[in-house]
Amino acid sequence: MPPQLSPSAASSIPYLPPSPPSSSARLLYVSGDIGGTNSRLQLIETSASASHIGSSNDDSGVREKEMEVLIGEHVYPSKQHPSMSSILRMFLDKYNPDHRPIYCMSLVVAGPVSKNKAKITNLVWVIDGNALRDEFRMERVEIVNDFAGIGYGLLALNPKTDLEFVYKPPKGIDPEHDATGVKAVIGAGTGLGECFMTYSQAGGAHHVHATEGGHSDFSPRNQEEFNIMQHIKRTVNIERVSVERIVSGSGLPKIYEYLATQQPNLANPEVAARIKSGKEDVGALIGRYAESGKCPICVRTMDVFVSAYGAEAGNLCLKTLPYGGLYIAGGIAAKNMSLMRKNNQFVVNYLNKGRMKVELEKIPIYLIKHKDVGLLGARVLCRRFVRAGPGSQPVPPSAPGPVRTPHDHDQPIQSKL
């Protein structure tokens, strides 16, 4: 019986570099979703058969799923660890104790990405993809922004179970929906993310273009929206207001705050008390009371929010013409779809683009229901790396991702020189 190694000794064993895939090889890869609160990792074993690699750029994952085995999955509290390297080593020591070579890794991260490095919001450490590749001797490590990860995950969703129609082009209109057409994603959560995907004929696959669209100027369309914008400028002490200041989880409390000052008699005292306690997710609280109808101010808050959300979705589509579909991500839409559908207000404001309405009518809109679409995006990228083989460069994962820290471009007036 071979001698048993202590955990510290096992951790010190260097990883061997991955061998070139052979027709009978079984490869390992790591996919992960890294945030300021939790880091979730998966270890996947997949086939490197000749019929698997290089034969198709289909990202649906149907063939991969038949060949993939989930070896292990674990969630680590990010702040309890000094680095991404320490989390990864702990994970691999547990699920890969024999130190088999890891072929590749893709991590989607909640923070800006530049030159394959990421600074995670609310964490002191930086993730360096190239350093991790060298330390763990992988063929490739790719770090992508979390919203770009959602874009890639979208390509592997099952339309029957993971998507729900929000808007379907009516009869008589010829939808230009095309599997290879441009696709766009918008998602309100902590902030407002936007990206779009284009198809490469040469690469035979979509790749993601991350944007900073959520930080575009908010353009009020009526007196109420103008007053809300002015309220935000005054109370936050900023000189411009981005769309994200309205269409996000942090925007909901500001809309409520303004409306409650205008008609305090319509505010439910229970809601006001729970907000004042500081123990509530205010956006979620507003959504629940709007759904129940027990707080007229909450109802109006969600109406204003959904209207602005639909309008911004229309703006994104005018700029990208995603005939391959507009996809709505983020927890707010998924949790408040009945309010989104109320009086069809999301779609009405989406289509309210004057003479360009005829173009937007051709674009189907879907709600993404898959809860881990970003992590799925990391798996899509790893599948591409495996298919491409060693030394090759598949379709580039994305441009540097949007900065997910809310309102980072809306600096207080006094901070400007």
Secondary structure per residue as TSV (DSSP state, phi and psi in degrees):
chain	resnum	aa	ss	phi	psi
A	1	M	-	360.0	128.9
A	2	P	-	-67.9	150.8
A	3	P	-	-64.2	144.6
A	4	Q	-	-85.0	133.9
A	5	L	-	-91.6	144.7
A	6	S	-	-70.1	158.8
A	7	P	H	-55.7	-40.3
A	8	S	H	-66.8	-37.8
A	9	A	H	-68.9	-41.2
A	10	A	H	-61.3	-37.7
A	11	S	H	-66.9	-23.5
A	12	S	H	-85.0	-9.3
A	13	I	S	-68.2	126.0
A	14	P	-	-72.1	148.6
A	15	Y	-	-80.6	139.7
A	16	L	-	-79.3	148.4
A	17	P	-	-67.0	148.0
A	18	P	-	-66.3	139.4
A	19	S	-	-79.5	154.9
A	20	P	-	-57.2	133.5
A	21	P	-	-59.2	135.6
A	22	S	-	-111.8	172.0
A	23	S	T	-63.9	-21.6
A	24	S	T	-109.4	4.4
A	25	A	-	-72.9	148.7
A	26	R	E	-116.3	119.6
A	27	L	E	-102.6	155.3
A	28	L	E	-112.2	141.3
A	29	Y	E	-140.1	160.0
A	30	V	E	-117.7	132.2
A	31	S	E	-120.0	147.2
A	32	G	E	-153.0	154.5
A	33	D	E	-125.5	110.9
A	34	I	E	-112.8	121.8
A	35	G	-	-129.6	175.8
A	36	G	S	-66.6	-23.9
A	37	T	S	-96.8	-53.0
A	38	N	E	-129.9	152.0
A	39	S	E	-121.8	116.8
A	40	R	E	-109.8	125.9
A	41	L	E	-123.5	148.1
A	42	Q	E	-129.6	139.7
A	43	L	E	-110.5	121.6
A	44	I	E	-118.1	136.1
A	45	E	E	-104.8	133.0
A	46	T	E	-138.6	167.7
A	47	S	E	-87.0	145.8
A	48	A	-	-117.0	31.9
A	49	S	-	-63.8	154.7
A	50	A	T	-58.5	-32.9
A	51	S	T	-75.9	-13.3
A	52	H	T	-92.0	-45.2
A	53	I	T	-84.0	130.9
A	54	G	T	74.7	1.2
A	55	S	S	-90.1	-21.3
A	56	S	-	-158.8	144.0
A	57	N	-	-106.2	22.5
A	58	D	-	-67.6	119.7
A	59	D	T	-92.2	4.7
A	60	S	T	-63.1	-24.3
A	61	G	-	79.4	8.6
A	62	V	H	-61.2	-49.1
A	63	R	H	-69.7	-37.9
A	64	E	H	-63.7	-40.3
A	65	K	H	-60.2	-32.0
A	66	E	H	-70.4	-21.9
A	67	M	H	-107.4	-13.7
A	68	E	-	-88.7	146.1
A	69	V	E	-131.2	127.0
A	70	L	E	-79.3	109.0
A	71	I	E	-77.5	-41.5
A	72	G	E	-166.3	155.3
A	73	E	E	-147.1	138.6
A	74	H	E	-153.4	148.4
A	75	V	E	-113.3	127.7
A	76	Y	E	-116.2	136.5
A	77	P	E	-66.3	114.9
A	78	S	G	-59.6	-42.1
A	79	K	G	-71.8	-12.3
A	80	Q	G	-86.1	2.9
A	81	H	S	-127.7	146.4
A	82	P	S	-80.1	-15.4
A	83	S	-	-165.1	165.2
A	84	M	H	-67.2	-33.9
A	85	S	H	-61.1	-41.9
A	86	S	H	-67.8	-37.5
A	87	I	H	-65.3	-45.7
A	88	L	H	-64.2	-40.8
A	89	R	H	-66.6	-40.8
A	90	M	H	-62.4	-41.7
A	91	F	H	-63.4	-47.1
A	92	L	H	-71.6	-32.9
A	93	D	H	-61.9	-32.6
A	94	K	H	-79.9	-44.9
A	95	Y	H	-103.0	-8.9
A	96	N	-	-135.1	59.8
A	97	P	T	-64.5	-23.0
A	98	D	T	-82.8	-0.5
A	99	H	-	56.9	43.0
A	100	R	-	-62.9	146.5
A	101	P	-	-58.6	139.7
A	102	I	-	-99.0	122.9
A	103	Y	-	-71.6	-48.6
A	104	C	E	-157.3	170.5
A	105	M	E	-150.7	143.3
A	106	S	E	-132.2	131.5
A	107	L	E	-123.4	128.3
A	108	V	E	-96.2	134.2
A	109	V	E	-130.1	147.8
A	110	A	S	-89.0	74.9
A	111	G	S	175.2	171.5
A	112	P	-	-69.2	144.6
A	113	V	E	-121.2	129.6
A	114	S	E	-145.9	128.1
A	115	K	T	54.2	41.1
A	116	N	T	64.5	26.7
A	117	K	E	-125.5	148.9
A	118	A	E	-140.3	137.2
A	119	K	E	-103.2	114.3
A	120	I	-	-79.2	130.9
A	121	T	T	-57.6	131.3
A	122	N	T	74.6	11.1
A	123	L	-	-123.8	151.1
A	124	V	S	-85.5	-18.7
A	125	W	-	-95.5	158.2
A	126	V	E	-109.7	142.1
A	127	I	E	-99.2	121.9
A	128	D	E	-112.8	105.5
A	129	G	H	-61.0	-41.6
A	130	N	H	-68.2	-36.9
A	131	A	H	-66.7	-40.2
A	132	L	H	-65.6	-38.7
A	133	R	H	-59.1	-44.4
A	134	D	H	-71.4	-41.1
A	135	E	H	-63.8	-42.8
A	136	F	H	-100.8	6.7
A	137	R	T	53.7	51.5
A	138	M	-	-95.4	160.1
A	139	E	S	-67.9	-40.3
A	140	R	E	-157.2	140.8
A	141	V	E	-130.2	128.5
A	142	E	E	-125.2	130.5
A	143	I	E	-108.1	126.4
A	144	V	E	-131.8	151.6
A	145	N	E	-63.7	150.8
A	146	D	H	-62.0	-34.0
A	147	F	H	-75.9	-32.2
A	148	A	H	-63.6	-36.1
A	149	G	H	-61.1	-38.6
A	150	I	H	-62.0	-40.3
A	151	G	H	-59.0	-44.7
A	152	Y	H	-70.6	-37.2
A	153	G	H	-62.5	-33.4
A	154	L	H	-54.2	-35.5
A	155	L	T	-69.5	-15.7
A	156	A	T	-109.3	7.9
A	157	L	-	-74.9	151.3
A	158	N	-	-88.9	112.4
A	159	P	H	-57.1	-29.8
A	160	K	H	-74.6	-31.0
A	161	T	H	-115.1	-23.3
A	162	D	H	-105.4	-7.2
A	163	L	E	-126.8	149.2
A	164	E	E	-135.5	131.6
A	165	F	E	-64.8	130.8
A	166	V	E	-101.5	-37.8
A	167	Y	E	-144.7	128.6
A	168	K	-	-119.0	126.0
A	169	P	-	-51.0	131.0
A	170	P	-	-67.9	164.5
A	171	K	T	-61.3	144.0
A	172	G	T	96.4	-17.8
A	173	I	S	-106.1	127.4
A	174	D	-	-84.4	100.3
A	175	P	-	-67.3	136.6
A	176	E	-	-94.1	27.0
A	177	H	-	-58.6	128.4
A	178	D	-	-142.1	131.9
A	179	A	T	-60.0	-25.9
A	180	T	T	-102.2	6.1
A	181	G	S	-76.8	169.7
A	182	V	-	-62.8	138.7
A	183	K	E	-121.9	147.4
A	184	A	E	-129.0	149.0
A	185	V	E	-129.7	135.7
A	186	I	E	-132.2	141.8
A	187	G	E	-153.9	116.9
A	188	A	E	-93.3	125.8
A	189	G	S	-144.9	-123.0
A	190	T	S	-59.9	-40.8
A	191	G	S	-124.0	-158.6
A	192	L	E	-124.8	113.5
A	193	G	E	-101.7	145.2
A	194	E	E	-143.7	138.5
A	195	C	E	-153.1	168.4
A	196	F	E	-143.8	160.8
A	197	M	E	-127.5	136.7
A	198	T	E	-119.4	154.5
A	199	Y	E	-98.4	132.0
A	200	S	E	-99.9	115.6
A	201	Q	T	-63.3	-37.4
A	202	A	T	-66.9	-43.8
A	203	G	T	-86.1	-16.7
A	204	G	T	68.1	30.2
A	205	A	E	-158.7	160.6
A	206	H	E	-79.3	148.7
A	207	H	E	-133.1	156.6
A	208	V	E	-95.0	139.4
A	209	H	E	-114.6	108.6
A	210	A	E	-76.0	150.3
A	211	T	-	-133.4	172.3
A	212	E	-	-112.4	31.1
A	213	G	G	-57.6	-30.5
A	214	G	G	-64.4	-18.2
A	215	H	G	-97.7	9.7
A	216	S	S	-65.0	159.4
A	217	D	B	-62.6	137.4
A	218	F	-	-77.6	129.0
A	219	S	-	-115.0	103.4
A	220	P	-	-62.0	142.2
A	221	R	-	-109.3	-5.2
A	222	N	S	-156.4	174.2
A	223	Q	H	-63.1	-38.4
A	224	E	H	-62.9	-46.5
A	225	E	H	-63.6	-37.4
A	226	F	H	-62.3	-43.0
A	227	N	H	-65.2	-37.7
A	228	I	H	-64.8	-42.3
A	229	M	H	-60.2	-43.8
A	230	Q	H	-65.6	-37.1
A	231	H	H	-61.8	-42.3
A	232	I	H	-66.1	-43.2
A	233	K	H	-57.2	-44.2
A	234	R	H	-72.6	-44.5
A	235	T	H	-80.9	-27.8
A	236	V	H	-95.7	-13.4
A	237	N	T	63.9	54.8
A	238	I	B	-126.7	160.7
A	239	E	S	-103.1	-8.0
A	240	R	-	-142.3	156.1
A	241	V	-	-124.1	125.7
A	242	S	B	-88.4	165.1
A	243	V	G	-57.7	-37.5
A	244	E	G	-61.6	-26.2
A	245	R	G	-65.0	-20.6
A	246	I	T	-106.8	-52.1
A	247	V	S	-94.7	77.9
A	248	S	S	-171.4	170.4
A	249	G	T	-62.7	-30.8
A	250	S	T	-82.8	-13.1
A	251	G	H	-79.7	-32.8
A	252	L	H	-55.9	-46.3
A	253	P	H	-61.6	-34.1
A	254	K	H	-71.2	-37.6
A	255	I	H	-63.3	-47.4
A	256	Y	H	-58.8	-45.3
A	257	E	H	-57.2	-45.8
A	258	Y	H	-64.8	-48.8
A	259	L	H	-62.6	-37.0
A	260	A	H	-66.9	-31.3
A	261	T	H	-72.9	-25.5
A	262	Q	H	-82.9	-36.7
A	263	Q	-	-136.7	70.0
A	264	P	G	-61.6	-24.3
A	265	N	G	-69.4	-17.1
A	266	L	G	-95.2	-2.9
A	267	A	S	-85.0	131.4
A	268	N	-	-71.9	120.7
A	269	P	H	-57.6	-31.6
A	270	E	H	-64.6	-40.7
A	271	V	H	-63.7	-46.4
A	272	A	H	-58.8	-41.6
A	273	A	H	-66.9	-40.4
A	274	R	H	-69.8	-35.0
A	275	I	H	-65.7	-43.1
A	276	K	H	-64.4	-27.8
A	277	S	H	-64.8	-24.4
A	278	G	T	74.3	8.2
A	279	K	-	-102.4	0.5
A	280	E	S	-108.0	150.9
A	281	D	-	-78.5	102.3
A	282	V	H	-62.9	-40.2
A	283	G	H	-60.4	-44.9
A	284	A	H	-66.0	-37.9
A	285	L	H	-62.0	-45.6
A	286	I	H	-61.2	-42.7
A	287	G	H	-61.4	-42.6
A	288	R	H	-65.1	-44.3
A	289	Y	H	-72.3	-28.5
A	290	A	H	-69.0	-41.0
A	291	E	H	-62.0	-40.3
A	292	S	H	-80.0	-18.4
A	293	G	T	77.5	11.1
A	294	K	-	-83.4	-6.3
A	295	C	-	-138.5	104.4
A	296	P	H	-57.0	-34.6
A	297	I	H	-67.6	-38.1
A	298	C	H	-64.7	-40.2
A	299	V	H	-59.7	-47.8
A	300	R	H	-67.2	-36.4
A	301	T	H	-58.0	-47.3
A	302	M	H	-67.6	-34.1
A	303	D	H	-62.6	-45.0
A	304	V	H	-63.4	-44.1
A	305	F	H	-61.2	-50.9
A	306	V	H	-63.3	-38.8
A	307	S	H	-60.7	-46.5
A	308	A	H	-67.8	-34.8
A	309	Y	H	-63.4	-47.7
A	310	G	H	-61.8	-41.1
A	311	A	H	-63.0	-42.0
A	312	E	H	-68.7	-35.3
A	313	A	H	-60.6	-40.9
A	314	G	H	-64.0	-38.8
A	315	N	H	-61.5	-43.8
A	316	L	H	-60.8	-41.1
A	317	C	H	-71.7	-32.7
A	318	L	H	-63.9	-32.5
A	319	K	H	-84.1	-23.8
A	320	T	H	-118.0	-17.5
A	321	L	-	45.1	64.2
A	322	P	-	-83.3	78.3
A	323	Y	T	-67.3	-12.9
A	324	G	T	-79.5	-2.1
A	325	G	-	118.2	148.2
A	326	L	E	-103.7	131.5
A	327	Y	E	-119.9	129.7
A	328	I	E	-99.9	121.8
A	329	A	E	-112.8	-175.6
A	330	G	S	90.7	150.5
A	331	G	H	-71.4	-26.7
A	332	I	H	-64.1	-47.2
A	333	A	H	-64.9	-44.8
A	334	A	H	-60.9	-36.0
A	335	K	H	-86.5	-14.0
A	336	N	-	-129.8	33.6
A	337	M	H	-63.6	-32.5
A	338	S	H	-63.9	-35.6
A	339	L	H	-74.4	-31.8
A	340	M	H	-65.6	-36.0
A	341	R	H	-85.8	-12.6
A	342	K	G	-55.4	123.4
A	343	N	G	53.1	19.6
A	344	N	G	56.8	31.1
A	345	Q	H	-69.0	-30.6
A	346	F	H	-64.1	-48.8
A	347	V	H	-68.8	-39.7
A	348	V	H	-58.1	-45.0
A	349	N	H	-75.6	-30.0
A	350	Y	H	-60.9	-43.5
A	351	L	H	-82.5	-12.1
A	352	N	-	-77.0	69.2
A	353	K	-	-126.2	33.9
A	354	G	G	60.6	-134.2
A	355	R	G	-68.5	-13.1
A	356	M	G	-85.1	-1.2
A	357	K	H	-55.8	-36.3
A	358	V	H	-63.4	-29.3
A	359	E	H	-77.2	-42.9
A	360	L	H	-66.8	-26.9
A	361	E	T	-63.8	-19.2
A	362	K	T	-84.3	-9.7
A	363	I	S	-100.9	116.5
A	364	P	-	-71.7	149.3
A	365	I	E	-120.9	134.3
A	366	Y	E	-126.0	147.4
A	367	L	E	-96.0	129.4
A	368	I	E	-83.0	119.0
A	369	K	-	-98.8	-14.5
A	370	H	-	-65.3	127.4
A	371	K	T	-78.0	-22.7
A	372	D	T	-121.8	44.4
A	373	V	H	-66.4	-30.8
A	374	G	H	-66.5	-43.8
A	375	L	H	-64.3	-36.8
A	376	L	H	-62.4	-36.2
A	377	G	H	-61.7	-37.6
A	378	A	H	-63.0	-37.7
A	379	R	H	-68.2	-37.9
A	380	V	H	-59.1	-44.5
A	381	L	H	-64.1	-42.2
A	382	C	H	-63.7	-39.7
A	383	R	H	-59.8	-39.5
A	384	R	H	-64.5	-41.3
A	385	F	H	-63.6	-40.6
A	386	V	H	-65.0	-44.5
A	387	R	H	-62.6	-37.6
A	388	A	H	-71.3	-29.5
A	389	G	-	86.2	168.3
A	390	P	T	-65.7	141.8
A	391	G	T	81.8	-11.3
A	392	S	-	-93.2	163.4
A	393	Q	-	-118.4	103.2
A	394	P	-	-68.1	-177.7
A	395	V	S	-51.6	129.0
A	396	P	-	-57.8	138.8
A	397	P	-	-60.9	-43.5
A	398	S	B	176.4	167.6
A	399	A	S	-72.3	166.8
A	400	P	S	-51.0	134.9
A	401	G	-	-74.4	160.9
A	402	P	-	-67.4	148.8
A	403	V	-	-75.7	121.7
A	404	R	-	-89.7	-2.0
A	405	T	S	-69.7	122.9
A	406	P	T	-59.1	135.4
A	407	H	T	63.5	26.4
A	408	D	T	-67.0	-19.3
A	409	H	T	-91.4	-5.2
A	410	D	S	-104.7	79.9
A	411	Q	-	-82.7	147.3
A	412	P	B	-57.9	147.0
A	413	I	G	-57.6	-42.2
A	414	Q	G	-68.4	-14.6
A	415	S	G	-86.7	-7.7
A	416	K	-	-90.3	139.8
A	417	L	-	-84.7	360.0
